[in-house]
Amino acid sequence: MTAPQPLTGVVVTLNEEDRLADCLRSLDFCDELLVIDSHSTDRTRELAAEFGAQVIERDWPGFMAQKEFGTRAAQNDWVLFLDADERLSATLRDEIVALRAEGFPARAGWRMPRTTSYLGAWIRHGTWTPDLQLRLFDRRRGHYGGTDPHAYVVVDGPVGRLAGTILHDTYRNLGEHLAIIDRYTEVAAERMSEKGRRARPSDLVLRPAVHFLRAYLFKLGFLDGWRGLLLAYLGAHYVRLKYARLMARQRSRPTPRPDDACPGTFGASPD
């Protein structure tokens, strides 16, 4: 028989005292629990220690870098990531336990669907579903990539799919949702600017409208009632704000003076 494959559960935290217990409880079958905390001011670190987790406190370098740090800090090659506001369903937990007993055969990683609760109800339609997440992987063949704030796992090898779900208890209230939109769009605009992306006035009109129509009509968000309408609206708001901030960044760049121009350009500013 194949020996069970050692597994590390990893959670990245910041002030998650009220939600962390359910997350760590769902990971208690892991051989190691690792919590990477960015200087929480509540009892997050103490609570994690009570669950037997190793706690590493470090500054916040960004989503991708923090999760990649957790990947490399784990003692085991197979790692399972959850956010503090997530937990494994009973079905998903049983699937992972069975795979672990078999040594996670013939795969570099495993995707699993995520179902999100928003303001008191589970969301079944719109752009939040289906929401497949690659969270279980062999770190020898995988790493965190993407662009902040949307980091994701990249693996070299075949990927399986599990049936059980990650249960995601997202924003505590509407105010928190709006605050995260504000923070995430600032980060996204900065990353887009660093990559040389540019925004046009049409992006402020067309892209949000396309997102709203896709989320509310084509992805059947209206079937989630007022929550579906609100999510489609806030998704469009996210898109508009992201491109507005990108445009503000490019418009605030200083225009070169004529005497700073390269020879032969006659002082023309770059496009």
N, C-alpha and C positions, 0 to 999 in steps of 0.2 A: 504494500500500500504506500501511496505517496504521503510523505510527512506534511502536516499542515504548514502552509506558507506563513511566516511571520508577517504581521500587518501593523502599520502605524496609522492611527487616526489623527489628522491635523486640523486645527481650527485657528483662524486668525481673528483676534478680538480687539475691541475698544469699547469699554463701558457696556458690557453685555450681561451684567449680573442677573437681570430679570428674565433672560432667555437662554442662558448658557446651560442650565441644568438638564433640560430636555435633550439638548444636542448631545452633551457628553454621555448622558444615560443611554442614548441609542448607539453609542460607540463603545460601550463597555466591554464588548467581546474582543476588541483590538488588543494586541500584545503591548502596545505603547500608545499613550495619549499625549499629544504634544500641542500646547497652546502658545501661539505667538502673539504677545500682547503689546500694544502701542501705548503704554503708560496710562492705563485706565485709572480713573479717579474713584470708582466704586469698588465693590468687592469681587470683581471679575477674577483677579489672580488668586485670591483666597479661595473662592468657590472652585476654581479649576484644580487647585491643590487638594481640596477635599475629595475630589473625584479621582485622585491619584495621577493627575496629569503633570507632566514636566512643563513648567512655565518658563518661557524665555521672553524677557522684556527688552524691547528695542524700539528705536525711533521708526517712524513710518516713512518708508522710501517710495511708496506707491503700491498699488494692488499687485501688479505682476511681480515686482521684486520681493515683496513680503511673502507671497505664496511660494515663490521659487526658493526663498530662504528656508521656509518650512519644509519644502521637499528635500533639501540637502541636509537639514538638521536632523531628520528622522533617522532612527537607528536601523530601520528595515528598508529593504528595497521596494516593497509594495506599500503604497500609501493611499489613504482614503481621505479626501478633503470634504469638509462641510463648513458652511458659514454658521455663525453662532445662532442665527435665526432659522436654522434648518434642522431637521431630524430625519432619520431613516424610518420609513414605514416598516411594519412587522414583516411584510412580504419581502421587501428589499433586504432587510437585515438577514432573514433566513437564506435568501439567495447568496449573499456575500459570505455568510458563514459556510455554506455548502461549497462554494467555489474555493474558499480558503483551505478547506479540508482536502480539496483535490489539488492544491498547489496553483490555482489560477491557470488552468491549462490552456496552451495554444493561443494566448492573447497577450497583447502589450497593454491593453487597457479595456475598460468597460464603461459604456454609456448607460445612463439611467434617466427616465423622465422625471421632471420636477413639477409638482402641482403647488400653486401659490394661493394663499389666503389673503384677501385684501379687504380691509375694513369690515371684517366679520363674516365673509363668505368666500368659498372656494371659486376661483376663476376657471371656467371651462372653455372659454373661447378667446378670440382676439389674438394679439401678437405674443401673449404670454404662454400660449399653448399651440402645438406641442413644444416643450422646452427641454430638449435632451441635453444632459450635462455629462461630460467626461470627467469623473471625479475619482475613479479607482484605476490606478495605473502603476506600471513598473518604472520607477524613476531611472533605471539604467537605460531605458528606451524612451523616456519622456521628460518633458519640462514645461514650465509655464511660459506662454508667449502671449501674443495679442498686443493691444494698445490700451493703456489706462484710460478710463476706469474699467474697461471690459477685458480682463485677463482670462485666458483659457488654456487648457492643456493640449500640447502637441506631442504625439507619440510616433515612433518609428516602428510600425508593425500593425498587425490586424487588431481590430477593435470589436468587442462583442457588445450586445445590448441586453440589459436586464429588464424584467417586467415590473418589478416593484418601484415605488416612487420615493423621491425625496419630498418631504412635506415642508413647505416654505412659509413661515409666518412672517410676512414682510412688514412694511412700515407700521409702526405702532399707531399712527394717526395721520391725518392729512397734512398737518404741519411738518411732520418729519419727512413725508414724501416730497413736499415742496422744497424743503431745505436740501435734500439729497439731489434733487434736480438742479438746484442752484450750484451745488458743489461739483457735481459730476460734469455739467456742461462747461464749467470753467476749465476743468482738467482736460476734457475732450477737445475743447478749442485750442488749448495750449499744445496738445500733442499733434493736432492737425496742422497747426502753424509751423511746428518744428519740422514736419514732413513736407512743407512747401504747399500745402493745400490752400486754396483761395475760395472765398465766398463771393457770390454775385447777388445783387438785389433779388433776382428771381428765386434764389434759394430760400429766402425768407417767406416766400408766398407759396411756391409750388411744392417744395419738399414737405412742409407741415401738412398741406392739404392731402398729398398722396398718402402720408402716414395715417391721417385720420380716416380716410376712405378705406384703406387697407384693413386697419384695425377694427373699425366699427361695422363696415359692410361686408367686405370680401372675406374677412376672417370671423365673421358672425359675432362680433363683440356685442351687438345689440341684444343677443340672447342672455347676456349677463346683466341685463337691466341697467339701472342707473350707474352701477359700478363699471359696466362695460363702456358706457358713454363717457364717464369721468376718465377712465384709463385711456381711451382713444384721444380725448382732448388733451390730457396731460402729456401723452406721448408726442402729440403734435407740438405742444408747447416746448418740450425738451428739444425737439429737432430745430424749432425756430430759434430758441435761445442759444443753442450750440453754434448755429451759423451766424447769428447776430454777433456773438462774441468773437468768432473768427474774423468777421468783417471789421469789427472794431479794432482788433489787433493789427490787421493789415493796413487800415486807414491811419493808425497812430504811428506807423513807421515813419521816421524822418525822411523827408525828401532831400536828396543830395543837392548842395549848392553848386552853381555852375562851375566854380573854380575847383570843386572836388571831383568833377566828372573826368572820365578817362579821355585821353586824347582822341579826337575824331568823333566824339559823341555829341559835341556842341551843347553840353550841359543837359541833355535829355535825361529825365528821370527814368528808372527802370519800370517795366510794366508791373 
